[in-house]
Amino acid sequence: MERPYKFTIFLLVTNLFVFMLMWQTSGMRFGILGAFDAPVLVAYGAKLNSLVNAGQWWRLIAPMFVHVSLLHLLVNMYSLWIIGPYVEKLYGASKFVVIWVLTGIAGLVASYLTVVGPAVPLGGLGRFIFKIHDDASAGASGALFGLVGVLFVFGIKFRHELPEGFKRAFGIGLLPMIVLNLFIGYVGRGIIDNAAHLGGLAAGAALALVIDYRR
């Protein structure tokens, strides 16, 4: 655990830099609770299904570096600062970057696939995952859930060789945090892109099943 975590810091700085550019573009008009207008989000790469369908496939990657508001950025970057170093130290820098990118893309693809339009009737659980409107979607939370999925499976897969502290922090120990975040997503359905979270979480868990950590 004494290994460096340079790419975690690089991702933090990159997300902050992009946010500062967006803030300047918007005219620096809002405070901590304000949000960027849709044109600013779209200009910086937020996911819109209509634009992805028009050939702008890079909108399934770019939103990992775009955040809707300052509060959105702070919550995600704090989570990255807490979780990212563990994954980068355990798996090494190159695998960490691959995990981050693939789980982020998986989350955005899940978000893309779950925009069903107003013609489809949705119940409470349906609204938790599926979206009626093709709204701009952005944020690093899909990749962050991917890191959680990695540590969840890591803690179970290697439980027999982990010290007690790791056993409590990873694997089953992450279940309360996962359940809490899914509950928050259910309460905030319609605002929070739960499909992206679940897609990232599943992708991270799947990657951890096949990737060995850096011993």
N, CA, C and O of each residue as an XYZ file, in Angstrom:
860
protein
N       0.810     -1.214      0.000
C       0.000      0.000      0.000
C       0.852      1.276      0.000
O       0.322      2.381      0.115
N       2.164      1.114     -0.129
C       3.034      2.283     -0.218
C       3.256      2.715     -1.665
O       3.983      3.676     -1.916
N       2.642      2.020     -2.614
C       2.791      2.395     -4.016
C       2.160      3.764     -4.269
O       1.227      4.154     -3.568
N       2.665      4.499     -5.270
C       2.081      5.812     -5.593
C       0.720      5.665     -6.260
O       0.360      4.585     -6.729
N      -0.025      6.749     -6.298
C      -1.335      6.757     -6.963
C      -1.431      8.006     -7.840
O      -2.299      8.859     -7.654
N      -0.506      8.081     -8.804
C      -0.381      9.266     -9.653
C      -1.601      9.485    -10.530
O      -2.024     10.624    -10.733
N      -2.175      8.399    -11.056
C      -3.287      8.579    -11.985
C      -4.571      8.982    -11.276
O      -5.432      9.619    -11.884
N      -4.718      8.631    -10.020
C      -5.849      9.145     -9.254
C      -5.764     10.664     -9.164
O      -6.756     11.365     -9.363
N      -4.570     11.161     -8.864
C      -4.360     12.609     -8.786
C      -4.556     13.251    -10.156
O      -5.141     14.329    -10.263
N      -4.065     12.584    -11.208
C      -4.220     13.109    -12.566
C      -5.704     13.244    -12.929
O      -6.111     14.249    -13.512
N      -6.500     12.247    -12.589
C      -7.935     12.311    -12.876
C      -8.613     13.425    -12.086
O      -9.486     14.119    -12.607
N      -8.211     13.593    -10.833
C      -8.757     14.679    -10.021
C      -8.468     16.037    -10.657
O      -9.361     16.873    -10.790
N      -7.215     16.243    -11.046
C      -6.811     17.526    -11.633
C      -7.516     17.751    -12.968
O      -7.955     18.864    -13.258
N      -7.627     16.700    -13.782
C      -8.272     16.821    -15.087
C      -9.738     17.202    -14.947
O     -10.218     18.086    -15.656
N     -10.451     16.545    -14.041
C     -11.857     16.881    -13.827
C     -12.022     18.304    -13.322
O     -12.937     19.012    -13.741
N     -11.145     18.723    -12.427
C     -11.203     20.095    -11.920
C     -10.913     21.099    -13.027
O     -11.570     22.136    -13.115
N      -9.928     20.793    -13.875
C      -9.562     21.690    -14.977
C     -10.724     21.850    -15.958
O     -11.040     22.965    -16.374
N     -11.358     20.738    -16.326
C     -12.499     20.799    -17.245
C     -13.635     21.600    -16.624
O     -14.295     22.381    -17.309
N     -13.863     21.408    -15.328
C     -14.928     22.156    -14.662
C     -14.634     23.656    -14.688
O     -15.542     24.460    -14.901
N     -13.379     24.037    -14.475
C     -13.023     25.459    -14.504
C     -13.253     26.045    -15.894
O     -13.706     27.183    -16.020
N     -12.944     25.275    -16.939
C     -13.217     25.742    -18.303
C     -14.712     25.934    -18.517
O     -15.139     26.925    -19.108
N     -15.511     24.973    -18.031
C     -16.959     25.074    -18.168
C     -17.503     26.273    -17.393
O     -18.400     26.974    -17.860
N     -16.956     26.491    -16.227
C     -17.401     27.622    -15.398
C     -17.110     28.943    -16.094
O     -17.932     29.859    -16.073
N     -15.928     29.037    -16.716
C     -15.580     30.252    -17.454
C     -16.512     30.427    -18.656
O     -16.969     31.536    -18.933
N     -16.792     29.340    -19.363
C     -17.691     29.401    -20.521
C     -19.081     29.865    -20.123
O     -19.734     30.602    -20.863
N     -19.536     29.428    -18.944
C     -20.888     29.787    -18.495
C     -20.972     31.210    -17.966
O     -22.064     31.686    -17.654
N     -19.844     31.896    -17.859
C     -19.844     33.251    -17.338
C     -19.765     33.327    -15.833
O     -20.012     34.382    -15.248
N     -19.413     32.189    -15.180
C     -19.252     32.127    -13.722
C     -20.479     32.679    -13.007
O     -20.372     33.539    -12.133
N     -21.654     32.165    -13.398
C     -22.904     32.763    -12.939
C     -23.498     32.136    -11.687
O     -24.407     32.721    -11.098
N     -23.026     30.973    -11.256
C     -23.753     30.290    -10.180
C     -22.830     29.897     -9.031
O     -21.606     29.883     -9.160
N     -23.466     29.578     -7.901
C     -22.737     29.157     -6.718
C     -22.674     27.650     -6.601
O     -22.755     26.934     -7.600
N     -22.529     27.166     -5.360
C     -22.273     25.735     -5.137
C     -23.474     24.871     -5.527
O     -23.294     23.716     -5.913
N     -24.691     25.406     -5.434
C     -25.882     24.608     -5.740
C     -26.377     24.811     -7.163
O     -27.280     24.100     -7.604
N     -25.808     25.764     -7.888
C     -26.237     26.011     -9.252
C     -25.726     24.950    -10.214
O     -24.802     24.206     -9.886
N     -26.319     24.876    -11.396
C     -25.938     23.874    -12.389
C     -25.714     24.545    -13.736
O     -26.291     25.594    -14.022
N     -24.881     23.939    -14.551
C     -24.635     24.451    -15.892
C     -25.887     24.293    -16.756
O     -26.660     23.351    -16.587
N     -26.065     25.214    -17.663
C     -27.143     25.090    -18.637
C     -26.819     23.958    -19.608
O     -25.658     23.600    -19.808
N     -27.876     23.403    -20.208
C     -27.710     22.283    -21.138
C     -26.748     22.597    -22.284
O     -25.951     21.726    -22.634
N     -26.774     23.793    -22.895
C     -25.834     24.062    -23.988
C     -24.367     23.951    -23.571
O     -23.531     23.503    -24.357
N     -24.051     24.357    -22.337
C     -22.667     24.240    -21.869
C     -22.298     22.774    -21.685
O     -21.214     22.349    -22.085
N     -23.194     22.004    -21.080
C     -22.937     20.579    -20.881
C     -22.742     19.862    -22.210
O     -21.829     19.049    -22.357
N     -23.599     20.166    -23.172
C     -23.506     19.509    -24.478
C     -22.228     19.926    -25.196
O     -21.582     19.103    -25.845
N     -21.861     21.201    -25.082
C     -20.650     21.684    -25.741
C     -19.402     20.987    -25.233
O     -18.439     20.811    -25.979
N     -19.411     20.586    -23.954
C     -18.233     19.941    -23.373
C     -18.310     18.415    -23.404
O     -17.428     17.746    -22.866
N     -19.347     17.857    -24.023
C     -19.337     16.417    -24.275
C     -20.336     15.582    -23.524
O     -20.227     14.356    -23.538
N     -21.329     16.198    -22.852
C     -22.332     15.412    -22.133
C     -23.043     14.459    -23.094
O     -23.154     14.730    -24.289
N     -23.519     13.344    -22.552
C     -24.199     12.340    -23.372
C     -25.626     12.763    -23.687
O     -26.416     13.063    -22.792
N     -25.935     12.781    -24.964
C     -27.294     12.907    -25.457
C     -27.486     11.796    -26.481
O     -26.710     11.696    -27.431
N     -28.494     10.970    -26.307
C     -28.696      9.850    -27.224
C     -28.849     10.302    -28.667
O     -28.355      9.650    -29.586
N     -29.533     11.415    -28.858
C     -29.740     11.901    -30.225
C     -28.418     12.223    -30.907
O     -28.266     11.981    -32.105
N     -27.455     12.768    -30.158
C     -26.157     13.106    -30.736
C     -25.280     11.867    -30.898
O     -24.507     11.774    -31.852
N     -25.399     10.908    -29.963
C     -24.677      9.643    -30.126
C     -25.184      8.925    -31.375
O     -24.398      8.379    -32.149
N     -26.495      8.932    -31.561
C     -27.088      8.309    -32.749
C     -26.661      9.007    -34.034
O     -26.655      8.400    -35.105
N     -26.302     10.292    -33.923
C     -25.854     11.048    -35.097
C     -24.379     10.799    -35.409
O     -23.833     11.394    -36.338
N     -23.730      9.917    -34.633
C     -22.344      9.560    -34.913
C     -21.326     10.110    -33.937
O     -20.130      9.862    -34.085
N     -21.785     10.860    -32.932
C     -20.845     11.420    -31.957
C     -20.592     10.404    -30.845
O     -20.982     10.609    -29.695
N     -19.930      9.301    -31.213
C     -19.702      8.181    -30.293
C     -18.827      8.576    -29.107
O     -18.890      7.943    -28.053
N     -18.018      9.611    -29.270
C     -17.136     10.041    -28.189
C     -17.915     10.558    -26.972
O     -17.349     10.760    -25.897
N     -19.213     10.766    -27.161
C     -20.045     11.160    -26.019
C     -20.312      9.994    -25.070
O     -20.977     10.169    -24.049
N     -19.804      8.812    -25.395
C     -19.830      7.686    -24.465
C     -18.525      7.583    -23.684
O     -18.312      6.619    -22.948
N     -17.650      8.578    -23.845
C     -16.379      8.629    -23.107
C     -16.219      9.971    -22.396
O     -15.911     10.020    -21.205
N     -16.430     11.055    -23.135
C     -16.178     12.401    -22.617
C     -16.938     12.746    -21.342
O     -16.390     13.460    -20.503
N     -18.171     12.277    -21.149
C     -18.907     12.682    -19.939
C     -18.236     12.282    -18.627
O     -18.588     12.815    -17.574
N     -17.285     11.363    -18.667
C     -16.572     10.994    -17.438
C     -15.784     12.167    -16.859
O     -15.389     12.135    -15.694
N     -15.555     13.201    -17.670
C     -14.774     14.358    -17.233
C     -15.622     15.623    -17.134
O     -15.094     16.720    -16.952
N     -16.939     15.463    -17.255
C     -17.853     16.607    -17.253
C     -18.804     16.483    -16.063
O     -19.360     15.412    -15.818
N     -18.989     17.581    -15.325
C     -19.885     17.553    -14.170
C     -20.910     18.671    -14.265
O     -20.641     19.746    -14.800
N     -22.090     18.388    -13.734
C     -23.237     19.271    -13.905
C     -23.135     20.510    -13.023
O     -23.562     21.592    -13.426
N     -22.576     20.365    -11.828
C     -22.513     21.477    -10.880
C     -21.278     21.324     -9.996
O     -20.595     20.300    -10.035
N     -21.006     22.347     -9.207
C     -19.868     22.289     -8.293
C     -20.085     21.217     -7.233
O     -19.149     20.496     -6.887
N     -21.306     21.103     -6.713
C     -21.598     20.071     -5.716
C     -21.396     18.672     -6.310
O     -20.838     17.790     -5.656
N     -21.849     18.478     -7.543
C     -21.663     17.210     -8.260
C     -20.172     16.870     -8.366
O     -19.762     15.736     -8.118
N     -19.376     17.866     -8.735
C     -17.927     17.665     -8.857
C     -17.302     17.313     -7.511
O     -16.507     16.377     -7.421
N     -17.656     18.059     -6.463
C     -17.046     17.848     -5.148
C     -17.355     16.459     -4.596
O     -16.474     15.796     -4.048
N     -18.606     16.018     -4.740
C     -19.001     14.694     -4.245
C     -18.219     13.600     -4.983
O     -17.690     12.681     -4.359
N     -18.151     13.708     -6.313
C     -17.464     12.676     -7.089
C     -15.955     12.683     -6.864
O     -15.335     11.623     -6.777
N     -15.369     13.859     -6.771
C     -13.915     13.918     -6.592
C     -13.513     13.490     -5.181
O     -12.444     12.909     -4.992
N     -14.352     13.771     -4.201
C     -14.073     13.261     -2.855
C     -14.133     11.734     -2.853
O     -13.297     11.076     -2.234
N     -15.117     11.177     -3.542
C     -15.222      9.718     -3.635
C     -14.017      9.128     -4.350
O     -13.491      8.094     -3.936
N     -13.578      9.779     -5.422
C     -12.386      9.304     -6.141
C     -11.156      9.360     -5.239
O     -10.324      8.453     -5.271
N     -11.034     10.400     -4.449
C      -9.885     10.559     -3.558
C      -9.860      9.464     -2.487
O      -8.787      9.048     -2.052
N     -11.032      9.001     -2.066
C     -11.119      7.960     -1.046
C     -10.900      6.570     -1.649
O     -10.180      5.753     -1.074
N     -11.518      6.296     -2.803
C     -11.518      4.941     -3.362
C     -10.382      4.716     -4.352
O      -9.769      3.648     -4.371
N     -10.102      5.729     -5.177
C      -9.130      5.578     -6.257
C      -7.764      5.067     -5.832
O      -7.242      4.152     -6.468
N      -7.157      5.624     -4.775
C      -5.819      5.154     -4.387
C      -5.766      3.666     -4.050
O      -4.768      3.006     -4.340
N      -6.828      3.125     -3.439
C      -6.830      1.694     -3.122
C      -6.740      0.848     -4.391
O      -5.941     -0.085     -4.473
N      -7.571      1.186     -5.378
C      -7.588      0.397     -6.614
C      -6.274      0.558     -7.363
O      -5.728     -0.418     -7.877
N      -5.763      1.780     -7.428
C      -4.510      2.007     -8.159
C      -3.330      1.315     -7.483
O      -2.460      0.770     -8.161
N      -3.296      1.331     -6.166
C      -2.201      0.665     -5.448
C      -2.293     -0.852     -5.579
O      -1.272     -1.527     -5.716
N      -3.499     -1.386     -5.538
C      -3.683     -2.840     -5.590
C      -3.444     -3.396     -6.988
O      -2.863     -4.471     -7.136
N      -3.883     -2.676     -8.008
C      -3.842     -3.212     -9.369
C      -2.750     -2.596    -10.238
O      -2.481     -3.096    -11.330
N      -2.124     -1.529     -9.776
C      -1.121     -0.859    -10.588
C      -1.755      0.204    -11.474
O      -2.958      0.180    -11.730
N      -0.929      1.136    -11.938
C      -1.433      2.304    -12.660
C      -2.123      1.928    -13.962
O      -3.208      2.434    -14.250
N      -1.514      1.050    -14.755
C      -2.078      0.735    -16.072
C      -3.438      0.051    -15.944
O      -4.374      0.405    -16.661
N      -3.559     -0.919    -15.047
C      -4.840     -1.595    -14.862
C      -5.881     -0.641    -14.279
O      -7.063     -0.726    -14.612
N      -5.442      0.256    -13.418
C      -6.362      1.233    -12.843
C      -6.975      2.100    -13.938
O      -8.184      2.333    -13.948
N      -6.148      2.572    -14.850
C      -6.652      3.408    -15.945
C      -7.623      2.618    -16.822
O      -8.674      3.132    -17.207
N      -7.270      1.365    -17.138
C      -8.158      0.522    -17.953
C      -9.494      0.319    -17.241
O     -10.554      0.420    -17.858
N      -9.438      0.033    -15.936
C     -10.662     -0.162    -15.157
C     -11.509      1.101    -15.163
O     -12.721      1.034    -15.366
N     -10.887      2.244    -14.946
C     -11.603      3.516    -14.911
C     -12.314      3.783    -16.242
O     -13.498      4.121    -16.269
N     -11.584      3.628    -17.327
C     -12.149      3.934    -18.646
C     -13.256      2.944    -19.006
O     -14.331      3.356    -19.442
N     -13.008      1.649    -18.831
C     -13.992      0.640    -19.241
C     -15.261      0.708    -18.400
O     -16.362      0.575    -18.935
N     -15.123      0.911    -17.099
C     -16.325      0.994    -16.263
C     -17.084      2.289    -16.521
O     -18.313      2.312    -16.456
N     -16.362      3.360    -16.811
C     -17.026      4.610    -17.161
C     -17.816      4.480    -18.454
O     -18.948      4.954    -18.550
N     -17.208      3.828    -19.458
C     -17.905      3.605    -20.723
C     -19.107      2.691    -20.509
O     -20.179      2.930    -21.066
N     -18.929      1.644    -19.702
C     -20.044      0.723    -19.427
C     -21.217      1.466    -18.791
O     -22.373      1.214    -19.130
N     -20.919      2.378    -17.872
C     -21.980      3.161    -17.255
C     -22.706      4.040    -18.261
O     -23.931      4.152    -18.223
N     -21.954      4.662    -19.160
C     -22.568      5.533    -20.161
C     -23.358      4.734    -21.191
O     -24.405      5.186    -21.654
N     -22.868      3.553    -21.554
C     -23.621      2.695    -22.467
C     -24.934      2.257    -21.816
O     -25.980      2.237    -22.465
N     -24.868      1.904    -20.521
C     -26.090      1.541    -19.801
C     -27.064      2.713    -19.769
O     -28.271      2.525    -19.926
N     -26.543      3.920    -19.565
C     -27.390      5.110    -19.583
C     -28.008      5.306    -20.962
O     -29.185      5.647    -21.076
N     -27.223      5.093    -21.998
C     -27.702      5.231    -23.373
C     -28.837      4.247    -23.672
O     -29.837      4.607    -24.293
N     -28.668      3.016    -23.225
C     -29.629      1.959    -23.551
C     -30.939      2.073    -22.773
O     -31.937      1.456    -23.145
N     -30.940      2.849    -21.710
C     -32.124      2.912    -20.851
C     -32.953      4.173    -21.058
O     -33.821      4.476    -20.239
N     -32.703      4.912    -22.133
C     -33.584      6.013    -22.518
C     -34.665      5.431    -23.415
O     -34.389      5.074    -24.560
N     -35.899      5.328    -22.909
C     -36.952      4.588    -23.622
C     -38.004      5.494    -24.243
O     -38.799      5.026    -25.058
N     -38.036      6.753    -23.893
C     -39.019      7.659    -24.469
C     -40.321      7.681    -23.691
O     -40.573      6.787    -22.883
N     -41.161      8.700    -23.924
C     -42.405      8.880    -23.149
C     -43.488      7.858    -23.468
O     -44.457      7.743    -22.717
N     -43.350      7.107    -24.574
C     -44.411      6.173    -24.967
C     -44.428      4.917    -24.104
O     -45.412      4.178    -24.117
N     -43.351      4.659    -23.350
C     -43.248      3.445    -22.545
C     -43.719      3.751    -21.118
O     -43.128      4.607    -20.460
N     -44.753      3.086    -20.625
C     -45.211      3.313    -19.243
C     -44.235      2.711    -18.241
O     -43.788      1.575    -18.399
N     -43.912      3.477    -17.219
C     -42.939      3.029    -16.235
C     -43.525      3.121    -14.838
O     -44.168      4.111    -14.489
N     -43.296      2.069    -14.028
C     -43.650      2.107    -12.620
C     -42.508      2.692    -11.802
O     -41.552      3.239    -12.353
N     -42.615      2.571    -10.479
C     -41.586      3.126     -9.604
C     -40.220      2.519     -9.840
O     -39.223      3.238     -9.918
N     -40.163      1.181     -9.955
C     -38.888      0.514    -10.200
C     -38.380      0.813    -11.597
O     -37.174      0.944    -11.808
N     -39.290      0.921    -12.553
C     -38.886      1.250    -13.913
C     -38.247      2.618    -13.996
O     -37.266      2.804    -14.716
N     -38.795      3.582    -13.265
C     -38.233      4.936    -13.264
C     -36.897      4.988    -12.545
O     -36.130      5.935    -12.718
N     -36.616      3.968    -11.734
C     -35.309      3.900    -11.063
C     -34.194      3.667    -12.077
O     -33.088      4.179    -11.903
N     -34.466      2.905    -13.131
C     -33.438      2.545    -14.116
C     -33.638      3.264    -15.446
O     -32.686      3.783    -16.028
N     -34.892      3.293    -15.927
C     -35.155      3.811    -17.269
C     -35.489      5.297    -17.228
O     -35.955      5.824    -16.218
N     -35.237      5.958    -18.360
C     -35.451      7.399    -18.460
C     -36.406      7.688    -19.622
O     -36.288      7.112    -20.703
N     -37.334      8.575    -19.375
C     -38.305      8.947    -20.408
C     -37.721      9.976    -21.357
O     -37.937      9.896    -22.567
N     -36.984     10.942    -20.824
C     -36.476     12.045    -21.631
C     -34.996     11.850    -21.935
O     -34.250     11.293    -21.129
N     -34.590     12.307    -23.090
C     -33.185     12.251    -23.507
C     -32.467     13.498    -23.008
O     -32.131     14.390    -23.786
N     -32.238     13.544    -21.700
C     -31.567     14.692    -21.092
C     -30.058     14.506    -21.130
O     -29.563     13.384    -21.228
N     -29.335     15.615    -21.051
C     -27.870     15.562    -21.011
C     -27.420     14.841    -19.745
O     -27.875     15.158    -18.646
N     -26.530     13.876    -19.906
C     -26.028     13.080    -18.776
C     -24.513     13.203    -18.720
O     -23.834     13.100    -19.741
N     -23.989     13.423    -17.520
C     -22.548     13.606    -17.368
C     -22.130     13.249    -15.945
O     -22.959     13.179    -15.037
N     -20.839     13.028    -15.771
C     -20.292     12.756    -14.446
C     -19.445     11.500    -14.409
O     -19.563     10.624    -15.265
N     -18.584     11.427    -13.397
C     -17.674     10.298    -13.246
C     -18.237      9.199    -12.370
O     -17.519      8.256    -12.036
N     -19.508      9.292    -11.985
C     -20.041      8.356    -10.996
C     -20.126      6.926    -11.515
O     -20.016      5.988    -10.727
N     -20.322      6.730    -12.828
C     -20.322      5.377    -13.373
C     -18.986      4.688    -13.145
O     -18.935      3.529    -12.735
N     -17.896      5.420    -13.417
C     -16.555      4.873    -13.182
C     -16.294      4.695    -11.688
O     -15.627      3.740    -11.289
N     -16.811      5.601    -10.859
C     -16.627      5.465     -9.413
C     -17.332      4.218     -8.890
O     -16.776      3.488     -8.069
N     -18.550      3.973     -9.359
C     -19.232      2.738     -8.994
C     -18.457      1.532     -9.510
O     -18.472      0.468     -8.892
N     -17.780      1.700    -10.646
C     -16.929      0.630    -11.151
C     -15.810      0.287    -10.189
O     -15.504     -0.886     -9.978
N     -15.194      1.316     -9.599
C     -14.137      1.070     -8.612
C     -14.693      0.358     -7.384
O     -14.039     -0.517     -6.816
N     -15.907      0.739     -6.977
C     -16.547      0.060     -5.848
C     -16.801     -1.406     -6.192
O     -16.586     -2.288     -5.361
N     -17.259     -1.666     -7.421
C     -17.475     -3.045     -7.852
C     -16.199     -3.857     -7.834
O     -16.210     -5.036     -7.479
N     -15.093     -3.227     -8.216
C     -13.788     -3.906     -8.186
C     -13.420     -4.290     -6.760
O     -13.036     -5.432     -6.506
N     -13.533     -3.351     -5.829
C     -13.141     -3.616     -4.441
C     -14.092     -4.603     -3.768
O     -13.687     -5.362     -2.888
N     -15.355     -4.588     -4.185
C     -16.314     -5.538     -3.637
C     -15.924     -6.970     -4.006
O     -15.867     -7.846     -3.142
N     -15.656     -7.200     -5.287
C     -15.270     -8.545     -5.733
C     -13.870     -8.894     -5.241
O     -13.609    -10.044     -4.889
N     -12.967     -7.917     -5.213
C     -11.609     -8.154     -4.707
C     -11.658     -8.689     -3.283
O     -10.966     -9.652     -2.953
N     -12.476     -8.064     -2.439
C     -12.556     -8.476     -1.047
C     -13.098     -9.880     -0.868
O     -12.735    -10.578      0.080
N     -13.977    -10.299     -1.788
C     -14.530    -11.656     -1.719
C     -13.563    -12.663     -2.338
O     -13.335    -13.740     -1.786
N     -13.006    -12.305     -3.478
C     -12.144    -13.208     -4.239
C     -10.870    -13.556     -3.473
O     -10.406    -14.695     -3.531
N     -10.307    -12.597     -2.763
C      -9.028    -12.803     -2.083
C      -9.173    -12.732     -0.557
O      -8.224    -12.385      0.145
N     -10.364    -13.063     -0.054
C     -10.623    -12.918      1.381
C      -9.700    -13.784      2.236
O      -9.423    -13.441      3.385
N      -9.217    -14.911      1.684
C      -8.389    -15.818      2.482
C      -6.956    -15.313      2.647
O      -6.220    -15.829      3.488
N      -6.548    -14.321      1.867
C      -5.181    -13.813      1.982
C      -5.128    -12.350      2.405
O      -4.071    -11.722      2.350
N      -6.264    -11.810      2.825
C      -6.305    -10.410      3.231
C      -6.184    -10.275      4.746
O      -6.701    -11.111      5.487
N      -5.504     -9.229      5.208
C      -5.513     -8.931      6.648
C      -6.904     -8.482      7.086
O      -7.728     -8.098      6.255
N      -7.158     -8.529      8.374
C      -8.491     -8.280      8.907
C      -9.049     -6.915      8.512
O     -10.236     -6.790      8.210
N      -8.190     -5.891      8.516
C      -8.654     -4.551      8.168
C      -9.228     -4.486      6.769
O     -10.235     -3.817      6.537
N      -8.587     -5.182      5.828
C      -9.065     -5.207      4.453
C     -10.365     -5.990      4.346
O     -11.257     -5.619      3.583
N     -10.472     -7.059      5.102
C     -11.700     -7.854      5.064
C     -12.902     -7.029      5.507
O     -14.003     -7.190      4.981
N     -12.684     -6.143      6.478
C     -13.792     -5.311      6.958
C     -14.123     -4.181      5.985
O     -15.276     -3.765      5.872
N     -13.089     -3.685      5.276
C     -13.278     -2.525      4.404
C     -13.781     -2.898      3.023
O     -14.554     -2.151      2.423
N     -13.351     -4.050      2.505
C     -13.700     -4.453      1.149
C     -14.670     -5.632      1.182
O     -15.080     -6.084      2.251
N     -15.030     -6.122     -0.003
C     -15.920     -7.278     -0.075
C     -17.274     -6.969      0.547
O     -17.882     -5.941      0.252
N     -17.740     -7.865      1.408
C     -19.054     -7.713      2.042
C     -19.132     -6.418      2.844
O     -20.214     -5.859      3.024
N     -17.995     -5.947      3.320
C     -17.979     -4.703      4.083
C     -18.452     -3.493      3.292
O     -18.815     -2.474      3.879
N     -18.452     -3.592      1.953
C     -18.911     -2.488      1.115
C     -20.414     -2.508      0.875
O     -20.969     -1.549      0.339
N     -21.077     -3.589      1.265
C     -22.512     -3.707      0.994
C     -23.333     -2.541      1.562
O     -24.189     -2.012      0.853
N     -23.104     -2.121      2.816
C     -23.901     -0.992      3.322
C     -23.757      0.262      2.469
O     -24.740      0.963      2.231
N     -22.549      0.550      2.010
C     -22.339      1.738      1.181
C     -23.039      1.594     -0.169
O     -23.635      2.550     -0.666
N     -22.968      0.393     -0.767
C     -23.625      0.156     -2.047
C     -25.137      0.313     -1.902
O     -25.779      0.986     -2.708
N     -25.696     -0.313     -0.870
C     -27.153     -0.239     -0.650
C     -27.589      1.201     -0.386
O     -28.618      1.640     -0.898
N     -26.811      1.938      0.412
C     -27.146      3.330      0.713
C     -27.169      4.169     -0.558
O     -28.078      4.974     -0.760
N     -26.161      3.979     -1.420
C     -26.106      4.766     -2.652
C     -27.232      4.409     -3.607
O     -27.760      5.279     -4.298
N     -27.606      3.131     -3.650
C     -28.733      2.739     -4.490
C     -30.044      3.311     -3.952
O     -30.929      3.685     -4.721
N     -30.161      3.376     -2.619
C     -31.354      3.984     -2.016
C     -31.417      5.474     -2.350
O     -32.482      5.994     -2.685
N     -30.277      6.157     -2.258
C     -30.237      7.578     -2.632
C     -30.628      7.739     -4.097
O     -31.344      8.672     -4.459
N     -30.150      6.819     -4.934
C     -30.507      6.862     -6.342
C     -31.991      6.648     -6.564
O     -32.584      7.257     -7.454
N     -32.595      5.780     -5.755
C     -34.036      5.534     -5.883
C     -34.825      6.772     -5.477
O     -35.795      7.144     -6.138
N     -34.406      7.404     -4.394
C     -35.093      8.627     -3.951
C     -34.934      9.727     -4.998
O     -35.864     10.494     -5.250
N     -33.753      9.797     -5.605
C     -33.485     10.854     -6.584
C     -33.700     10.430     -8.020
O     -33.173     11.065     -8.933
N     -34.474      9.351     -8.245
C     -34.720      8.886     -9.613
C     -35.367     10.014    -10.429
O     -36.203     10.768     -9.931
N     -34.960     10.099    -11.666
C     -35.373     11.211    -12.507
C     -34.324     12.297    -12.552
O     -34.264     13.069    -13.509
N     -33.488     12.365    -11.515
C     -32.378     13.318    -11.474
C     -31.049     12.575    -11.560
O     -30.151     12.975    -12.302
N     -30.931     11.487    -10.794
C     -29.717     10.672    -10.767
C     -29.799      9.595    -11.836
O     -30.834      8.948    -11.991
N     -28.717      9.401    -12.570
C     -28.671      8.398    -13.638
C     -28.289      7.046    -13.032
O     -27.122      6.654    -13.055
N     -29.277      6.341    -12.493
C     -29.022      5.077    -11.812
C     -28.540      3.985    -12.757
O     -27.790      3.100    -12.344
N     -28.954      4.031    -14.009
C     -28.491      3.033    -14.978
C     -26.979      3.122    -15.154
O     -26.308      2.096    -15.267
N     -26.441      4.332    -15.179
C     -24.993      4.508    -15.295
C     -24.281      3.939    -14.071
O     -23.226      3.317    -14.195
N     -24.857      4.152    -12.894
C     -24.260      3.627    -11.670
C     -24.240      2.094    -11.690
O     -23.221      1.472    -11.390
N     -25.372      1.505    -12.043
C     -25.460      0.041    -12.061
C     -24.571     -0.549    -13.153
O     -23.953     -1.594    -12.951
N     -24.502      0.109    -14.303
C     -23.634     -0.371    -15.377
C     -22.172     -0.344    -14.980
O     -21.436     -1.291    -15.254
N     -21.743      0.737    -14.334
C     -20.363      0.824    -13.867
C     -20.060     -0.196    -12.791
O     -19.001     -0.823    -12.798
N     -21.005     -0.365    -11.853
C     -20.823     -1.324    -10.763
C     -20.673     -2.744    -11.306
O     -19.782     -3.483    -10.887
N     -21.546     -3.122    -12.239
C     -21.486     -4.468    -12.820
C     -20.206     -4.676    -13.609
O     -19.602     -5.746    -13.543
N     -19.784     -3.650    -14.363
C     -18.555     -3.767    -15.148
C     -17.336     -3.908    -14.246
O     -16.444     -4.709    -14.529
N     -17.290     -3.135    -13.161
C     -16.175     -3.246    -12.226
C     -16.100     -4.611    -11.577
O     -15.016     -5.174    -11.425
N     -17.258     -5.151    -11.191
C     -17.298     -6.482    -10.594
C     -16.834     -7.536    -11.590
O     -16.099     -8.453    -11.225
N     -17.257     -7.413    -12.846
C     -16.861     -8.381    -13.867
C     -15.360     -8.318    -14.138
O     -14.713     -9.355    -14.289
N     -14.803     -7.110    -14.200
C     -13.362     -6.973    -14.438
C     -12.557     -7.570    -13.288
O     -11.535     -8.218    -13.514
N     -13.016     -7.352    -12.056
C     -12.297     -7.879    -10.895
C     -12.300     -9.400    -10.869
O     -11.405    -10.009    -10.283
N     -13.286    -10.017    -11.491
C     -13.328    -11.481    -11.547
C     -12.213    -12.057    -12.408
O     -11.738    -13.165    -12.159
N     -11.793    -11.299    -13.428
C     -10.813    -11.840    -14.390
C      -9.427    -11.208    -14.267
O      -8.454    -11.748    -14.794
N      -9.328    -10.073    -13.577
C      -8.040     -9.398    -13.442
C      -7.440     -9.692    -12.074
O      -8.106     -9.544    -11.050
N      -6.197    -10.104    -12.064
C      -5.509    -10.356    -10.795
C      -4.878     -9.051    -10.315
O      -4.496     -8.203    -11.122
N      -4.773     -8.899     -9.015
C      -4.147     -7.676     -8.515
C      -2.627     -7.790     -8.596
O      -2.078     -8.878     -8.771
N      -1.973     -6.660     -8.467
C      -0.516     -6.578     -8.623
C       0.142     -6.995     -7.321
O       0.216     -6.220     -6.367
N       0.619     -8.230     -7.295
C       1.142     -8.776     -6.040
C       2.519     -8.216     -5.714
O       3.104     -8.572     -4.691
